[in-house]
């Protein structure tokens, strides 16, 4: 179908008018009246079945239509226009007919015609009706044009606001990632570790049934799980050997320090990041820290972040340790099911292992990914 954009008629007399009648004499008479009055774009057809194609291929502004036609009458033509073009795209229809009975006029107007003229007609009245219908047509097009302009302006403004929002969001995310990296670097970790653990956490969150928006938020919030390590002294954080009891107590404070760093943020991102920082060392059986939370007392986001963090840490090589084999890591995590980790998350980790291993490969220490 050929679709025409809305156009304005600088002069009503330039309108495209289609006369539809199976009698040549009727067509000739109407065309003569219109052309004498200055109308330049008068077309005609004796085939009622061609009216739809005329409207599809031409910018028809007005249809002058007879009712009595063989095979397809005027009512059928209007119904065809409504079915093929839709109610809002049909040009106004002026019925010109010999049928003077009230029932025909009522049926025509109900069917969708805009006006009704009975032959023989007064030429001045006929031309006035044509002019009025064309003025209404033009007014509708002006309103539509203004509406289209307004919608385009709204869409343009929406695009600008969305772009500004995306830029702000990107800036926020970059700050988040860099804060997470800062904590990891202090602990001889790499920025790729937080990429991997956050990606693994998002996979587990979706498998657990977390809503997509929340899983996306977890992807961004989980890298800040160890932000509290920024507050741990180097003598403890970077000690090459095993920590003594006093040093271990100091190390454990990084969970509360992280929560204190992130406290006061009102965005969903900061609220989630704070609960992860505070609770990611809590254990399913209640033996974790800092508050010995147990089971579902531990926020789901923290439970997910914990197992994602531990799995990647175990299976990654560091200057101070070799990577565990996949089998050894899974055996240890499985042994900690119901102790350190929620059993359901252990099951999901094993179920989603192929996807998790893809993440490990994509963001491996030798990859070219830069964050």
Buried (B, 14 or more C-beta within 10 A) or exposed (E): EEEEEEEEBEEBBBBBBBBBBBEEEBBEBBBEBBEEBEBEBBEBBBEBEBBBBBBBEBBBBBBBBBBEBEEBBBBBBBBBBBEBBEEEEBBBBBBBBEBEEEEBBEBBBEBBBBBBBBBEBEEEEBBEBBBBBBEBBBEEBEEEBEEEEEEEEEEEEEEEEEEEEEEEEEEBBEEBBEBBBBBBEBBEBBBBBBBBBBBBBBBBBBBBEBEEEBBBBBBBBBBBBBBBBBBBEEEBBEEEEEBEEEBEEBBBBBBBBBBBBBEEEEEEBBBBBBBBBBBBBBBBBBEBBBBEBBEEEBBBBBBBBBBBBBBBBBBBEBEEEEBBEBEEBBEBBBEBBEEBBBEEBBEBBEEBBEBBEEBBEEBEEEEEEEB
